[in-house]
Amino acid sequence: PLLRVAGMPWRQEMGSWSDVDWAWFLVTAFRKLKFPAGAKLDGVTLNYKLQDRPQEDFKCNVARYFRDVCRTDRCAAFTDHFIGAMFEGIPVVDRNGKVVMFDLDLQNDLCYLFDTKWSCVALDLGIPIENRQETPALT
């Protein structure tokens, strides 16, 4: 099974959680899942929008802390079926075999790209726009 962490009820303070907080949240949430006997979780896709200020290394950091949390004395007894899950963008294929792109990474978010990269062109040309390079929007 694959799990996409994005379609859950959102609370404002979750955007400021650290990578360690997200790792603990995932371990406790996965503990509640009912896996069939012998099944293992193959992959986890974290949406970059889980953070107020998205970081490039978010997935890698959460994956590292996730494994550390899984190995703790408190969690080791119930994490065998999901400790090996891969944290990455997992391509999704539609029924025609075509890869479907989801809005899963920061590099493909048009609002973020405009506010952080393209807006400087408009500013250099003297086009009056709001400079949001320090607080970029997300699509």
PyMOL commands that place a pseudoatom at each C-alpha (Angstrom):
pseudoatom trace, name=CA, resn=PRO, resi=1, chain=A, elem=C, hetatm=0, pos=[0.000, 0.000, 0.000]
pseudoatom trace, name=CA, resn=LEU, resi=2, chain=A, elem=C, hetatm=0, pos=[0.953, 3.625, -0.606]
pseudoatom trace, name=CA, resn=LEU, resi=3, chain=A, elem=C, hetatm=0, pos=[-0.105, 6.483, 1.615]
pseudoatom trace, name=CA, resn=ARG, resi=4, chain=A, elem=C, hetatm=0, pos=[-0.450, 10.146, 0.683]
pseudoatom trace, name=CA, resn=VAL, resi=5, chain=A, elem=C, hetatm=0, pos=[-0.406, 12.471, 3.663]
pseudoatom trace, name=CA, resn=ALA, resi=6, chain=A, elem=C, hetatm=0, pos=[-2.389, 15.508, 2.564]
pseudoatom trace, name=CA, resn=GLY, resi=7, chain=A, elem=C, hetatm=0, pos=[-6.115, 14.845, 2.741]
pseudoatom trace, name=CA, resn=MET, resi=8, chain=A, elem=C, hetatm=0, pos=[-6.480, 15.094, 6.497]
pseudoatom trace, name=CA, resn=PRO, resi=9, chain=A, elem=C, hetatm=0, pos=[-8.202, 17.678, 8.681]
pseudoatom trace, name=CA, resn=TRP, resi=10, chain=A, elem=C, hetatm=0, pos=[-5.867, 20.665, 8.976]
pseudoatom trace, name=CA, resn=ARG, resi=11, chain=A, elem=C, hetatm=0, pos=[-5.124, 22.772, 12.039]
pseudoatom trace, name=CA, resn=GLN, resi=12, chain=A, elem=C, hetatm=0, pos=[-3.258, 26.063, 11.685]
pseudoatom trace, name=CA, resn=GLU, resi=13, chain=A, elem=C, hetatm=0, pos=[-0.469, 25.147, 14.120]
pseudoatom trace, name=CA, resn=MET, resi=14, chain=A, elem=C, hetatm=0, pos=[0.441, 22.069, 12.041]
pseudoatom trace, name=CA, resn=GLY, resi=15, chain=A, elem=C, hetatm=0, pos=[2.183, 24.299, 9.498]
pseudoatom trace, name=CA, resn=SER, resi=16, chain=A, elem=C, hetatm=0, pos=[4.831, 25.223, 12.071]
pseudoatom trace, name=CA, resn=TRP, resi=17, chain=A, elem=C, hetatm=0, pos=[5.536, 21.654, 13.214]
pseudoatom trace, name=CA, resn=SER, resi=18, chain=A, elem=C, hetatm=0, pos=[9.154, 20.555, 13.069]
pseudoatom trace, name=CA, resn=ASP, resi=19, chain=A, elem=C, hetatm=0, pos=[10.318, 17.595, 11.009]
pseudoatom trace, name=CA, resn=VAL, resi=20, chain=A, elem=C, hetatm=0, pos=[10.537, 15.581, 14.245]
pseudoatom trace, name=CA, resn=ASP, resi=21, chain=A, elem=C, hetatm=0, pos=[6.913, 16.459, 15.103]
pseudoatom trace, name=CA, resn=TRP, resi=22, chain=A, elem=C, hetatm=0, pos=[5.808, 15.207, 11.670]
pseudoatom trace, name=CA, resn=ALA, resi=23, chain=A, elem=C, hetatm=0, pos=[7.784, 11.975, 12.149]
pseudoatom trace, name=CA, resn=TRP, resi=24, chain=A, elem=C, hetatm=0, pos=[6.079, 11.301, 15.503]
pseudoatom trace, name=CA, resn=PHE, resi=25, chain=A, elem=C, hetatm=0, pos=[2.678, 12.165, 14.021]
pseudoatom trace, name=CA, resn=LEU, resi=26, chain=A, elem=C, hetatm=0, pos=[3.183, 9.720, 11.141]
pseudoatom trace, name=CA, resn=VAL, resi=27, chain=A, elem=C, hetatm=0, pos=[4.325, 6.891, 13.409]
pseudoatom trace, name=CA, resn=THR, resi=28, chain=A, elem=C, hetatm=0, pos=[1.339, 7.323, 15.713]
pseudoatom trace, name=CA, resn=ALA, resi=29, chain=A, elem=C, hetatm=0, pos=[-1.070, 7.662, 12.763]
pseudoatom trace, name=CA, resn=PHE, resi=30, chain=A, elem=C, hetatm=0, pos=[0.345, 4.583, 11.028]
pseudoatom trace, name=CA, resn=ARG, resi=31, chain=A, elem=C, hetatm=0, pos=[-0.032, 2.622, 14.236]
pseudoatom trace, name=CA, resn=LYS, resi=32, chain=A, elem=C, hetatm=0, pos=[-3.807, 3.157, 13.979]
pseudoatom trace, name=CA, resn=LEU, resi=33, chain=A, elem=C, hetatm=0, pos=[-3.962, 1.747, 10.428]
pseudoatom trace, name=CA, resn=LYS, resi=34, chain=A, elem=C, hetatm=0, pos=[-5.100, -1.843, 10.075]
pseudoatom trace, name=CA, resn=PHE, resi=35, chain=A, elem=C, hetatm=0, pos=[-2.615, -3.564, 7.762]
pseudoatom trace, name=CA, resn=PRO, resi=36, chain=A, elem=C, hetatm=0, pos=[-3.502, -7.017, 6.417]
pseudoatom trace, name=CA, resn=ALA, resi=37, chain=A, elem=C, hetatm=0, pos=[-1.295, -9.811, 7.765]
pseudoatom trace, name=CA, resn=GLY, resi=38, chain=A, elem=C, hetatm=0, pos=[2.117, -9.702, 6.111]
pseudoatom trace, name=CA, resn=ALA, resi=39, chain=A, elem=C, hetatm=0, pos=[1.495, -6.371, 4.362]
pseudoatom trace, name=CA, resn=LYS, resi=40, chain=A, elem=C, hetatm=0, pos=[4.099, -3.627, 4.463]
pseudoatom trace, name=CA, resn=LEU, resi=41, chain=A, elem=C, hetatm=0, pos=[3.746, 0.066, 3.673]
pseudoatom trace, name=CA, resn=ASP, resi=42, chain=A, elem=C, hetatm=0, pos=[5.678, 0.698, 0.436]
pseudoatom trace, name=CA, resn=GLY, resi=43, chain=A, elem=C, hetatm=0, pos=[5.689, 4.459, 0.213]
pseudoatom trace, name=CA, resn=VAL, resi=44, chain=A, elem=C, hetatm=0, pos=[4.691, 7.730, 1.783]
pseudoatom trace, name=CA, resn=THR, resi=45, chain=A, elem=C, hetatm=0, pos=[4.285, 10.947, -0.167]
pseudoatom trace, name=CA, resn=LEU, resi=46, chain=A, elem=C, hetatm=0, pos=[4.401, 14.104, 1.920]
pseudoatom trace, name=CA, resn=ASN, resi=47, chain=A, elem=C, hetatm=0, pos=[2.925, 17.194, 0.350]
pseudoatom trace, name=CA, resn=TYR, resi=48, chain=A, elem=C, hetatm=0, pos=[5.162, 20.249, 0.679]
pseudoatom trace, name=CA, resn=LYS, resi=49, chain=A, elem=C, hetatm=0, pos=[2.102, 22.248, 1.742]
pseudoatom trace, name=CA, resn=LEU, resi=50, chain=A, elem=C, hetatm=0, pos=[2.310, 20.610, 5.166]
pseudoatom trace, name=CA, resn=GLN, resi=51, chain=A, elem=C, hetatm=0, pos=[4.657, 23.470, 6.096]
pseudoatom trace, name=CA, resn=ASP, resi=52, chain=A, elem=C, hetatm=0, pos=[3.986, 27.194, 6.359]
pseudoatom trace, name=CA, resn=ARG, resi=53, chain=A, elem=C, hetatm=0, pos=[7.400, 27.889, 4.804]
pseudoatom trace, name=CA, resn=PRO, resi=54, chain=A, elem=C, hetatm=0, pos=[8.267, 24.862, 2.614]
pseudoatom trace, name=CA, resn=GLN, resi=55, chain=A, elem=C, hetatm=0, pos=[11.837, 23.580, 2.808]
pseudoatom trace, name=CA, resn=GLU, resi=56, chain=A, elem=C, hetatm=0, pos=[13.580, 21.651, 0.032]
pseudoatom trace, name=CA, resn=ASP, resi=57, chain=A, elem=C, hetatm=0, pos=[14.788, 18.902, 2.390]
pseudoatom trace, name=CA, resn=PHE, resi=58, chain=A, elem=C, hetatm=0, pos=[11.483, 18.387, 4.235]
pseudoatom trace, name=CA, resn=LYS, resi=59, chain=A, elem=C, hetatm=0, pos=[10.851, 14.843, 2.937]
pseudoatom trace, name=CA, resn=CYS, resi=60, chain=A, elem=C, hetatm=0, pos=[14.425, 13.694, 3.584]
pseudoatom trace, name=CA, resn=ASN, resi=61, chain=A, elem=C, hetatm=0, pos=[14.444, 15.077, 7.118]
pseudoatom trace, name=CA, resn=VAL, resi=62, chain=A, elem=C, hetatm=0, pos=[11.059, 13.609, 8.011]
pseudoatom trace, name=CA, resn=ALA, resi=63, chain=A, elem=C, hetatm=0, pos=[12.124, 10.227, 6.572]
pseudoatom trace, name=CA, resn=ARG, resi=64, chain=A, elem=C, hetatm=0, pos=[15.303, 10.218, 8.680]
pseudoatom trace, name=CA, resn=TYR, resi=65, chain=A, elem=C, hetatm=0, pos=[13.481, 11.182, 11.881]
pseudoatom trace, name=CA, resn=PHE, resi=66, chain=A, elem=C, hetatm=0, pos=[10.662, 8.748, 11.056]
pseudoatom trace, name=CA, resn=ARG, resi=67, chain=A, elem=C, hetatm=0, pos=[13.121, 5.854, 11.066]
pseudoatom trace, name=CA, resn=ASP, resi=68, chain=A, elem=C, hetatm=0, pos=[14.685, 7.129, 14.290]
pseudoatom trace, name=CA, resn=VAL, resi=69, chain=A, elem=C, hetatm=0, pos=[11.252, 7.283, 15.950]
pseudoatom trace, name=CA, resn=CYS, resi=70, chain=A, elem=C, hetatm=0, pos=[10.416, 3.779, 14.666]
pseudoatom trace, name=CA, resn=ARG, resi=71, chain=A, elem=C, hetatm=0, pos=[13.564, 2.439, 16.353]
pseudoatom trace, name=CA, resn=THR, resi=72, chain=A, elem=C, hetatm=0, pos=[12.816, 3.930, 19.779]
pseudoatom trace, name=CA, resn=ASP, resi=73, chain=A, elem=C, hetatm=0, pos=[11.974, 1.579, 22.647]
pseudoatom trace, name=CA, resn=ARG, resi=74, chain=A, elem=C, hetatm=0, pos=[8.508, 3.073, 22.725]
pseudoatom trace, name=CA, resn=CYS, resi=75, chain=A, elem=C, hetatm=0, pos=[7.693, 2.276, 19.078]
pseudoatom trace, name=CA, resn=ALA, resi=76, chain=A, elem=C, hetatm=0, pos=[9.917, -0.602, 17.904]
pseudoatom trace, name=CA, resn=ALA, resi=77, chain=A, elem=C, hetatm=0, pos=[7.362, -3.274, 18.845]
pseudoatom trace, name=CA, resn=PHE, resi=78, chain=A, elem=C, hetatm=0, pos=[4.732, -2.090, 16.317]
pseudoatom trace, name=CA, resn=THR, resi=79, chain=A, elem=C, hetatm=0, pos=[6.681, -0.485, 13.440]
pseudoatom trace, name=CA, resn=ASP, resi=80, chain=A, elem=C, hetatm=0, pos=[7.981, -3.517, 11.499]
pseudoatom trace, name=CA, resn=HIS, resi=81, chain=A, elem=C, hetatm=0, pos=[5.399, -3.188, 8.713]
pseudoatom trace, name=CA, resn=PHE, resi=82, chain=A, elem=C, hetatm=0, pos=[6.112, 0.474, 7.951]
pseudoatom trace, name=CA, resn=ILE, resi=83, chain=A, elem=C, hetatm=0, pos=[9.712, 1.307, 8.990]
pseudoatom trace, name=CA, resn=GLY, resi=84, chain=A, elem=C, hetatm=0, pos=[10.956, 0.538, 5.460]
pseudoatom trace, name=CA, resn=ALA, resi=85, chain=A, elem=C, hetatm=0, pos=[8.510, 2.831, 3.629]
pseudoatom trace, name=CA, resn=MET, resi=86, chain=A, elem=C, hetatm=0, pos=[10.113, 5.077, 1.011]
pseudoatom trace, name=CA, resn=PHE, resi=87, chain=A, elem=C, hetatm=0, pos=[9.549, 8.826, 1.368]
pseudoatom trace, name=CA, resn=GLU, resi=88, chain=A, elem=C, hetatm=0, pos=[9.512, 10.244, -2.119]
pseudoatom trace, name=CA, resn=GLY, resi=89, chain=A, elem=C, hetatm=0, pos=[7.339, 11.444, -4.920]
pseudoatom trace, name=CA, resn=ILE, resi=90, chain=A, elem=C, hetatm=0, pos=[5.668, 8.314, -6.205]
pseudoatom trace, name=CA, resn=PRO, resi=91, chain=A, elem=C, hetatm=0, pos=[4.483, 8.544, -9.823]
pseudoatom trace, name=CA, resn=VAL, resi=92, chain=A, elem=C, hetatm=0, pos=[0.832, 7.752, -10.346]
pseudoatom trace, name=CA, resn=VAL, resi=93, chain=A, elem=C, hetatm=0, pos=[-0.222, 6.153, -13.630]
pseudoatom trace, name=CA, resn=ASP, resi=94, chain=A, elem=C, hetatm=0, pos=[-3.724, 6.574, -15.030]
pseudoatom trace, name=CA, resn=ARG, resi=95, chain=A, elem=C, hetatm=0, pos=[-5.700, 3.775, -16.720]
pseudoatom trace, name=CA, resn=ASN, resi=96, chain=A, elem=C, hetatm=0, pos=[-4.061, 4.585, -20.087]
pseudoatom trace, name=CA, resn=GLY, resi=97, chain=A, elem=C, hetatm=0, pos=[-0.550, 4.178, -18.673]
pseudoatom trace, name=CA, resn=LYS, resi=98, chain=A, elem=C, hetatm=0, pos=[0.200, 7.910, -18.695]
pseudoatom trace, name=CA, resn=VAL, resi=99, chain=A, elem=C, hetatm=0, pos=[2.009, 9.376, -15.674]
pseudoatom trace, name=CA, resn=VAL, resi=100, chain=A, elem=C, hetatm=0, pos=[-0.277, 11.808, -13.831]
pseudoatom trace, name=CA, resn=MET, resi=101, chain=A, elem=C, hetatm=0, pos=[1.391, 14.801, -12.205]
pseudoatom trace, name=CA, resn=PHE, resi=102, chain=A, elem=C, hetatm=0, pos=[0.144, 15.868, -8.808]
pseudoatom trace, name=CA, resn=ASP, resi=103, chain=A, elem=C, hetatm=0, pos=[0.975, 19.160, -7.151]
pseudoatom trace, name=CA, resn=LEU, resi=104, chain=A, elem=C, hetatm=0, pos=[3.428, 17.368, -4.840]
pseudoatom trace, name=CA, resn=ASP, resi=105, chain=A, elem=C, hetatm=0, pos=[6.606, 19.373, -5.023]
pseudoatom trace, name=CA, resn=LEU, resi=106, chain=A, elem=C, hetatm=0, pos=[7.624, 22.940, -4.543]
pseudoatom trace, name=CA, resn=GLN, resi=107, chain=A, elem=C, hetatm=0, pos=[9.324, 23.151, -7.947]
pseudoatom trace, name=CA, resn=ASN, resi=108, chain=A, elem=C, hetatm=0, pos=[5.968, 22.793, -9.729]
pseudoatom trace, name=CA, resn=ASP, resi=109, chain=A, elem=C, hetatm=0, pos=[3.963, 25.279, -7.664]
pseudoatom trace, name=CA, resn=LEU, resi=110, chain=A, elem=C, hetatm=0, pos=[3.306, 28.253, -9.952]
pseudoatom trace, name=CA, resn=CYS, resi=111, chain=A, elem=C, hetatm=0, pos=[2.433, 30.724, -7.191]
pseudoatom trace, name=CA, resn=TYR, resi=112, chain=A, elem=C, hetatm=0, pos=[5.597, 29.852, -5.277]
pseudoatom trace, name=CA, resn=LEU, resi=113, chain=A, elem=C, hetatm=0, pos=[7.743, 30.092, -8.421]
pseudoatom trace, name=CA, resn=PHE, resi=114, chain=A, elem=C, hetatm=0, pos=[6.272, 33.466, -9.343]
pseudoatom trace, name=CA, resn=ASP, resi=115, chain=A, elem=C, hetatm=0, pos=[6.727, 34.928, -5.856]
pseudoatom trace, name=CA, resn=THR, resi=116, chain=A, elem=C, hetatm=0, pos=[10.277, 33.628, -5.383]
pseudoatom trace, name=CA, resn=LYS, resi=117, chain=A, elem=C, hetatm=0, pos=[11.773, 33.643, -8.893]
pseudoatom trace, name=CA, resn=TRP, resi=118, chain=A, elem=C, hetatm=0, pos=[9.736, 35.340, -11.598]
pseudoatom trace, name=CA, resn=SER, resi=119, chain=A, elem=C, hetatm=0, pos=[8.577, 38.369, -9.623]
pseudoatom trace, name=CA, resn=CYS, resi=120, chain=A, elem=C, hetatm=0, pos=[12.119, 39.789, -9.654]
pseudoatom trace, name=CA, resn=VAL, resi=121, chain=A, elem=C, hetatm=0, pos=[11.844, 40.101, -13.462]
pseudoatom trace, name=CA, resn=ALA, resi=122, chain=A, elem=C, hetatm=0, pos=[8.671, 42.171, -13.103]
pseudoatom trace, name=CA, resn=LEU, resi=123, chain=A, elem=C, hetatm=0, pos=[10.294, 44.302, -10.406]
pseudoatom trace, name=CA, resn=ASP, resi=124, chain=A, elem=C, hetatm=0, pos=[13.411, 44.830, -12.572]
pseudoatom trace, name=CA, resn=LEU, resi=125, chain=A, elem=C, hetatm=0, pos=[11.178, 45.953, -15.450]
pseudoatom trace, name=CA, resn=GLY, resi=126, chain=A, elem=C, hetatm=0, pos=[9.400, 48.429, -13.176]
pseudoatom trace, name=CA, resn=ILE, resi=127, chain=A, elem=C, hetatm=0, pos=[6.074, 46.596, -13.266]
pseudoatom trace, name=CA, resn=PRO, resi=128, chain=A, elem=C, hetatm=0, pos=[4.275, 47.465, -10.015]
pseudoatom trace, name=CA, resn=ILE, resi=129, chain=A, elem=C, hetatm=0, pos=[3.653, 44.191, -8.179]
pseudoatom trace, name=CA, resn=GLU, resi=130, chain=A, elem=C, hetatm=0, pos=[3.722, 43.285, -4.520]
pseudoatom trace, name=CA, resn=ASN, resi=131, chain=A, elem=C, hetatm=0, pos=[7.115, 41.854, -3.547]
pseudoatom trace, name=CA, resn=ARG, resi=132, chain=A, elem=C, hetatm=0, pos=[6.336, 38.573, -1.785]
pseudoatom trace, name=CA, resn=GLN, resi=133, chain=A, elem=C, hetatm=0, pos=[9.763, 36.942, -2.024]
pseudoatom trace, name=CA, resn=GLU, resi=134, chain=A, elem=C, hetatm=0, pos=[9.998, 36.667, 1.769]
pseudoatom trace, name=CA, resn=THR, resi=135, chain=A, elem=C, hetatm=0, pos=[6.440, 35.292, 2.198]
pseudoatom trace, name=CA, resn=PRO, resi=136, chain=A, elem=C, hetatm=0, pos=[5.586, 33.397, -0.988]
pseudoatom trace, name=CA, resn=ALA, resi=137, chain=A, elem=C, hetatm=0, pos=[2.121, 32.081, -1.676]
pseudoatom trace, name=CA, resn=LEU, resi=138, chain=A, elem=C, hetatm=0, pos=[1.331, 28.459, -2.470]
pseudoatom trace, name=CA, resn=THR, resi=139, chain=A, elem=C, hetatm=0, pos=[-1.107, 27.247, -5.131]
for i in range(1, 139): cmd.bond("trace and resi %d" % i, "trace and resi %d" % (i + 1))
show_as sticks, trace
zoom trace
